[in-house]
Amino acid sequence: MDVTIDPGPYRAILEARRAELTLRLTRIETDLDQPRNADDDDRAIERNNDEVLEGLGGAGQKELVAIEAALERIAHGTYGLCGKCGEPIARERLDAVPHAALCAACAADL
């Protein structure tokens, strides 16, 4: 069984996702920096929207960190190997989550 993972296609996917997230996070930051409405009702709606944007921004930042780590693993030749047990990560898992650092078994243990 060939367990060697060619990181090339994954690198392209990760870099594209990094660019997409960076743009999205920049837009979220811009939206959060906008002046607030003086109307009380509108301010309440804006606060709710800000909470949603902050949640999306936090999730995006976590994914961005995971993508950067995956790109580092590619650079160091360890991409596709589980960070916990050292076994290869299934290609199907990497296809679904290109920034996965753990094999399915180790991820399930968390």
N, C-alpha and C positions, 0 to 999 in steps of 0.2 A: 504494500500500500504506500503510495506517494504522499508524504505528509508535508512536503515542501510547499510553502505558500509563496506565490509570486506577489510581492507587495505592490508592484506597479499599478495595477488597476485600483487597488485600495488606496494608494497614495493619491491618485487623481480624485477619487470619491471623497476622501478626507479633506483634501485641499479645497474642493468645490464647496463642501459643507462648511468648512471654516470661513470661506469668503461670504457665504450666505448668512451664517450666524453673525459675523462681524458687522455686516450691513444691517441686519435686523436689530442687533444690540445698539448700534449707533442711532437708528431710528427711534428705538424705545427711549434712549437717553435724551434725545431731542424732544420727544413728546413730553417726557417728565419735566423738562426744563422750561416748558412753555408757561407764560404767566397765567395765573388762575383767574377765574371769573369772579366778579364781585357779588353776584347773585347767590344767595345761600343754597337754593335748590340745585343750581348748576354746580356749585362747589362740591356738594355732597356726591353728585354723580361723578364729577371729576376725581374725587378721592377714591371712589370705588374703581374707576377706570385705572387710576394710578396703582392700586393694589394688584389688579390683574396684570398690568404692564410690569410691575416689579417682580411678580411671580414668574412671568415669562422670561424676564431678563435674568433672573436667578437660575432658572432651568437652562437657559441658553449659555450662561457663563459656565455652568458645570459641564455641559456637553463640550464646550470649547476647550476646557481644560483636558477632558478625556481625549479629544481629537489631537491636541498638541502632544499629549503623552504617546498616543499611537504613532504620530509622525516621528517622535523621538525613537520609538522602538524600531520603526522602519530604518531610521538612520543608523541605529546600532546593531541592526541585523537580528533583532529578537522579536520582530513582529510575527504574530501568529502562534507564539508560544505563551502558555498560561503563566501569568506572573506569580502564581501560587505553587502549582505543582510542576511546572516546566514542560508539561505535555502539550502537544499541538492543539490548538483551538480548531474545532471543526470548521471547514470552509462554509458550511451552511450558516453557522453562527456569525462568522465574519461578514458573510453576504448580508445578513440581517442587521448586524451591529458592527460596522467596520472598525469602531474604536474599542471593541471588547478587549479587555486586558486579561480576562479569566475564561477558562473553558466552562462549559455548561455545568459540569459537576461541581467545580469549585464555586461558581457563582451561586448555585443552588444552596451551598452550605452557608452562605452569608445571611 
